[in-house]
Amino acid sequence: MPLTLLRNAEVYAPEPLGRCSVLVAGERMVWLGTDVPALPRELGVREVNLAGKRLLPGFVDCHAHVTGGGGEAGAHTRVPPVPVSRFTTGGVTTVVGLLGTDDVTRDTAALVATVNGLRNEGLSAYCYTGGYHVPPVTLTGTVRGDIALVDAVIAVGEIAISDHRSSQPTLDELLRLASEAHVGGLMSGKAGTLHLHVGDGPRGLHLVREALETSEIPARTFHPTHVNRRPALFEEACVLAARGCTIDLTAFPVAEGEEAIPAHEALVRYLDAGLPAGRVTMSSDAGGCLPAFDGEGRVTSFAIGAAGALAHTLQTLLCTGHTLERVLPAFTVNPARLLRLERKGRIAAGADADLVTLTDRGAMADVMAMGRWHVRNGRPVITGTFERTA
């Protein structure tokens, strides 16, 4: 079990702890403090002097198309899988994979296999069962069974609502899925959430409001994403956050004149409104196709979600004067808590050794995932199996 002592770090856990040192043993942090205990030379402790760099928990990206998304404009528009170093160079040490529009040529079995591959390459990886459509494609025959029996599967999603690509689920169908997810989570100790892709349709979050008003399912079960795609949708989502839901902001690029709210701006608006600080998460949509459609539903153009979007968003927040301790929870402890990943999202003894250091300008400098350095001085030192064959 290798021992690494990180000295002289300015620690944000995510709350500021000041100048500290952290002892890593294997995959875990085992000690955190200011007075370093005497460590026998025989232990072979490797010391790294961080010289005052800011040390943060690794990001928990709760929405990424690890198998690649897309396909809305033909088979040639299917996005390739996202290699491991794209995540780590962007500060992501834990990722949750999902399927989107194409849950036919890419199914839950392929998603679980891709997640297991990322795990083998050193990343903490999980996934949701299903995709945009109802009923979702599962491995065991039910959402509840997948969550309870398949190690990598922690929830269901991304089920699409208010979108022309969705299967137009009814309230009863949505409630049934939410119930399956909730009970599967209870049976397994996993997240058991219903991760909802919300399109730009006029119905917005109407189905979620109805679900809260007509059922006993806990509000935490519903986790709508892309809620910053329209100002009116964002306002709806903020109301749901006040009622107990956790909402997810997408760090997608926003062009000048576009209606969407940039993720950094949406997070500041949310926090400034005095809404529950623990009920907002930030995700990248990495590997996802970001299409534009004409009036007949045909793709006119598209971009691809970037795994480095979270790092870019955090750097933008820091460069515009926002404090790290205020904005960092949305990238770390908030998604970890919602997804019931108890050893993620924090710097503490007993937590997984998922750590990030920042440059003076707020860019990613070093990234450690499960006790192994993946990035040093902004460059990947561990790459995926097929990255090395390029």
C-alpha positions in Angstrom: 0.0 0.0 0.0 1.9 3.1 -1.2 1.9 6.1 1.2 2.0 9.7 -0.1 2.2 12.7 2.1 0.9 15.9 0.5 2.5 18.8 2.4 1.6 22.5 2.6 -1.7 22.5 0.7 -4.4 25.2 1.0 -7.2 22.8 1.6 -10.9 23.3 0.5 -12.8 20.3 1.8 -14.9 22.0 0.2 -15.0 24.4 3.2 -11.7 26.2 3.7 -9.4 24.5 6.2 -6.3 26.6 5.7 -2.8 25.3 5.3 -2.8 21.5 5.9 -1.1 18.3 5.0 -2.8 15.1 3.8 -1.6 11.5 4.2 -2.8 9.1 1.5 -2.6 5.3 2.0 -3.5 3.3 -1.1 -6.9 4.5 -2.3 -7.9 6.5 0.8 -7.0 9.6 2.8 -6.1 8.4 6.3 -5.0 11.7 8.0 -5.5 15.4 7.6 -3.9 18.1 9.8 -1.3 20.7 10.5 1.2 18.9 12.7 2.6 16.0 10.7 3.2 12.9 12.8 6.5 11.2 12.8 6.5 8.6 10.0 9.1 5.8 10.1 11.5 5.8 7.2 10.7 2.1 6.7 7.2 3.0 5.5 8.7 4.5 2.4 6.5 7.6 2.4 6.6 9.7 -0.7 6.4 13.4 0.1 5.0 16.0 -2.3 5.3 19.7 -1.3 2.3 21.5 -2.8 3.8 24.8 -1.8 0.5 26.5 -1.0 -1.5 25.2 -4.0 -5.3 25.0 -3.5 -6.2 21.3 -2.9 -9.8 20.3 -3.7 -11.9 17.1 -3.8 -12.1 15.7 -7.3 -15.2 16.6 -9.3 -18.2 14.3 -9.3 -19.7 14.5 -12.8 -23.3 13.2 -12.5 -24.1 13.3 -16.3 -21.8 12.1 -19.0 -22.2 10.1 -22.2 -19.3 7.8 -21.6 -20.2 5.5 -24.5 -20.7 8.6 -26.7 -24.1 10.2 -27.5 -25.6 11.6 -30.6 -27.0 9.7 -33.6 -29.9 12.1 -34.2 -28.7 12.9 -37.7 -27.8 9.3 -38.8 -25.4 6.6 -37.8 -22.3 8.6 -38.8 -23.2 11.2 -36.1 -22.8 8.8 -33.2 -20.2 10.3 -30.9 -17.2 8.1 -30.0 -16.7 7.0 -26.3 -15.0 9.5 -24.0 -11.4 8.3 -23.0 -10.4 8.4 -19.4 -7.8 11.2 -19.7 -10.5 13.6 -21.0 -12.2 13.3 -17.6 -9.1 13.5 -15.4 -7.5 16.4 -17.2 -10.8 18.2 -16.5 -10.6 17.4 -12.7 -13.3 14.7 -12.9 -12.4 11.7 -10.6 -16.0 10.2 -10.4 -18.3 10.0 -13.4 -21.8 8.7 -13.9 -22.5 7.5 -17.4 -25.9 7.4 -19.2 -27.6 6.9 -22.5 -29.6 9.6 -24.4 -31.6 9.6 -27.6 -29.9 6.5 -28.9 -30.8 3.7 -26.4 -31.1 1.2 -29.3 -27.6 0.8 -30.8 -26.2 1.6 -27.3 -27.9 -0.2 -24.5 -27.5 -0.6 -20.7 -25.3 -3.6 -21.2 -22.9 -1.6 -23.3 -23.0 1.2 -20.8 -22.2 -1.0 -17.9 -19.3 -2.5 -19.9 -17.9 1.0 -20.6 -18.2 2.0 -17.0 -16.3 -1.2 -15.9 -13.6 -0.3 -18.4 -13.2 3.2 -16.9 -13.0 1.6 -13.5 -10.2 -0.7 -14.7 -8.3 2.4 -15.9 -8.5 4.0 -12.5 -11.6 6.2 -12.6 -14.5 5.8 -10.2 -17.4 5.2 -12.5 -21.1 4.4 -12.2 -24.2 4.6 -14.5 -27.9 5.0 -14.8 -30.1 2.3 -16.3 -32.3 3.1 -19.3 -32.2 6.2 -21.6 -34.6 8.8 -23.0 -37.5 6.4 -23.6 -40.2 4.7 -21.6 -40.2 1.8 -20.9 -36.4 1.9 -20.3 -34.2 -0.9 -21.6 -32.8 -2.7 -18.5 -30.6 -5.7 -17.8 -32.7 -7.6 -15.3 -36.1 -6.7 -16.7 -36.9 -3.9 -14.2 -35.3 -0.6 -13.0 -35.6 -1.8 -9.5 -33.7 -5.0 -10.3 -30.9 -3.2 -12.1 -30.3 -0.9 -9.2 -30.5 -3.6 -6.6 -28.5 -6.3 -8.4 -26.0 -4.6 -10.8 -23.1 -3.0 -9.0 -22.4 -0.1 -11.4 -26.1 0.9 -11.7 -27.1 3.5 -9.1 -30.3 5.1 -10.6 -32.4 5.5 -13.7 -32.1 8.0 -16.5 -31.8 10.2 -18.4 -35.6 9.9 -19.0 -36.6 12.6 -21.4 -39.6 14.9 -20.8 -40.7 18.1 -22.6 -38.8 17.1 -25.7 -39.8 16.0 -29.2 -37.3 13.1 -28.9 -38.9 11.7 -25.7 -41.5 8.9 -25.7 -44.0 11.5 -24.2 -44.3 9.8 -20.8 -47.6 10.2 -18.9 -47.7 11.1 -15.2 -48.5 7.5 -14.3 -45.5 6.2 -16.2 -43.2 8.8 -14.6 -44.5 7.9 -11.1 -43.9 4.2 -11.8 -40.3 4.9 -12.8 -39.7 7.1 -9.8 -41.2 4.4 -7.5 -39.0 1.7 -9.1 -35.9 3.9 -8.6 -36.7 4.9 -5.1 -37.4 1.3 -3.9 -34.3 0.0 -5.8 -32.3 2.6 -3.9 -33.8 1.5 -0.6 -33.0 -2.1 -1.3 -29.4 -1.4 -2.2 -28.3 1.7 -0.3 -27.7 3.4 -3.7 -29.0 6.8 -5.0 -32.3 5.5 -6.4 -32.9 8.8 -8.2 -34.8 9.5 -11.4 -32.5 11.6 -13.6 -34.6 13.6 -16.0 -33.5 15.2 -19.3 -35.7 18.3 -19.6 -36.1 19.6 -23.2 -37.1 23.1 -24.3 -40.8 22.2 -24.7 -43.4 24.5 -23.1 -44.5 21.9 -20.6 -41.2 22.3 -18.8 -41.3 20.6 -15.3 -45.1 20.3 -15.2 -44.9 16.5 -14.8 -42.5 16.7 -11.8 -44.8 19.3 -10.1 -47.7 16.9 -10.6 -45.7 14.0 -9.3 -44.9 15.9 -6.1 -48.5 16.9 -5.6 -50.1 13.5 -6.2 -47.7 10.9 -4.7 -45.7 10.0 -1.6 -42.4 9.7 -3.5 -39.7 11.8 -1.8 -38.8 15.0 -3.7 -35.1 14.0 -3.6 -35.9 11.2 -6.1 -36.4 13.7 -8.9 -33.2 15.1 -10.4 -33.9 17.2 -13.5 -31.0 18.3 -15.7 -30.3 20.9 -18.4 -32.5 23.3 -16.3 -30.4 26.3 -17.4 -31.4 25.9 -21.1 -34.2 28.5 -20.8 -34.7 31.3 -18.2 -38.3 30.2 -17.6 -37.3 26.6 -17.1 -34.6 27.7 -14.6 -37.1 29.6 -12.6 -39.4 26.5 -12.5 -36.4 24.4 -11.3 -35.6 26.9 -8.5 -39.1 26.5 -7.2 -38.7 22.7 -7.2 -35.4 23.0 -5.4 -37.2 24.9 -2.6 -39.6 22.0 -2.4 -36.8 19.4 -1.9 -35.6 18.4 -5.4 -32.0 18.7 -6.4 -31.5 20.4 -9.8 -28.7 19.9 -12.2 -27.0 22.7 -14.3 -25.3 21.7 -17.5 -22.0 23.3 -18.3 -22.7 23.5 -22.1 -21.3 26.3 -24.3 -23.7 29.2 -24.7 -23.3 31.4 -27.9 -23.9 35.1 -27.8 -27.6 35.8 -28.2 -28.6 32.3 -27.2 -31.5 32.0 -24.7 -29.7 29.5 -22.4 -28.1 30.7 -19.2 -24.3 29.9 -18.9 -23.8 27.4 -16.0 -21.6 29.8 -14.0 -24.2 32.5 -14.2 -27.0 30.1 -13.3 -25.2 28.8 -10.2 -24.6 32.4 -9.0 -28.3 33.3 -9.6 -29.3 30.2 -7.6 -27.1 30.9 -4.6 -27.9 34.6 -4.6 -31.6 33.8 -4.4 -31.0 32.1 -1.0 -32.1 28.7 -2.2 -30.8 25.5 -0.5 -27.1 25.5 -1.3 -27.0 21.7 -1.1 -29.7 21.1 -3.8 -27.8 22.2 -6.9 -25.3 20.1 -8.9 -23.2 20.8 -12.0 -22.5 18.3 -14.8 -20.7 18.3 -18.1 -22.8 16.3 -20.6 -19.5 15.1 -21.8 -19.7 13.0 -25.0 -23.2 14.1 -25.6 -24.4 15.6 -28.8 -25.6 19.2 -28.4 -27.9 19.5 -31.5 -29.9 22.4 -32.9 -33.1 21.6 -34.7 -35.3 23.3 -37.3 -39.1 23.6 -37.1 -39.6 20.1 -38.4 -37.3 18.5 -35.9 -34.3 18.0 -38.2 -30.7 18.5 -36.9 -29.2 21.7 -38.4 -26.0 21.7 -36.5 -24.4 20.1 -33.4 -21.6 20.3 -30.9 -20.2 17.8 -28.5 -20.2 18.1 -24.7 -16.7 18.4 -23.3 -15.4 16.6 -20.2 -13.4 19.7 -19.3 -16.5 21.8 -19.0 -16.6 21.6 -15.2 -13.1 22.8 -14.9 -13.7 25.6 -17.3 -16.9 26.7 -15.4 -15.1 26.7 -12.1 -12.2 28.7 -13.5 -14.7 31.2 -14.9 -16.4 31.6 -11.5 -13.0 32.1 -9.8 -11.9 34.6 -12.4 -15.1 36.6 -11.9 -14.5 37.0 -8.2 -16.6 34.2 -6.6 -15.1 32.4 -3.7 -14.1 28.8 -4.0 -15.9 27.7 -0.8 -19.2 29.1 -2.1 -19.3 27.5 -5.5 -17.3 24.3 -5.1 -20.0 22.2 -3.4 -22.0 22.0 -6.7 -19.1 20.2 -8.3 -18.2 17.9 -5.4 -20.1 17.3 -2.2 -23.6 18.0 -3.5 -23.6 15.4 -6.3 -21.8 12.9 -4.0 -24.5 13.4 -1.3 -27.4 13.0 -3.7 -25.9 9.9 -5.3 -25.1 8.4 -1.9 -21.4 8.1 -2.7 -20.3 8.5 0.9 -16.5 8.6 0.3 -16.7 11.1 -2.6 -16.8 14.9 -2.8 -14.9 15.7 0.4 -11.4 15.9 1.8 -11.4 14.0 5.1 -9.8 11.0 6.7 -11.5 7.9 5.4 -12.6 9.5 2.1 -11.3 8.2 -1.2 -8.1 9.9 -2.3 -9.7 11.8 -5.2 -7.9 15.2 -5.3 -7.3 18.2 -7.5 -4.8 21.0 -7.3 -5.3 24.4 -9.0 -2.9 26.8 -10.7 -2.9 30.4 -9.5 -5.3 31.2 -12.4 -7.7 28.4 -11.3 -6.9 25.9 -14.0 -6.3 22.1 -13.3 -2.7 21.4 -12.2 -2.6 17.9 -10.7 -5.3 15.2 -10.4 -5.2 12.2 -8.1 -7.9 9.5 -8.5 -8.1 6.7 -6.0 -4.6 7.4 -4.7 -2.9 7.5 -8.1 -1.7 10.5 -10.0 -3.5 10.8 -13.3 -2.4 14.4 -14.2 0.7 16.3 -13.2 1.3 19.9 -14.1 -1.7 19.8 -16.4 -0.6 16.8 -18.4 -2.0 13.3 -18.2 0.4 10.7 -16.9 -2.2 7.9 -17.2 -4.2 7.4 -20.4 -6.8 5.0 -21.6 -6.0 1.7 -23.2 -6.8 2.8 -26.7 -5.5 6.4 -26.3 -2.1 4.8 -26.2 -2.6 3.2 -29.6 -3.2 6.5 -31.4 
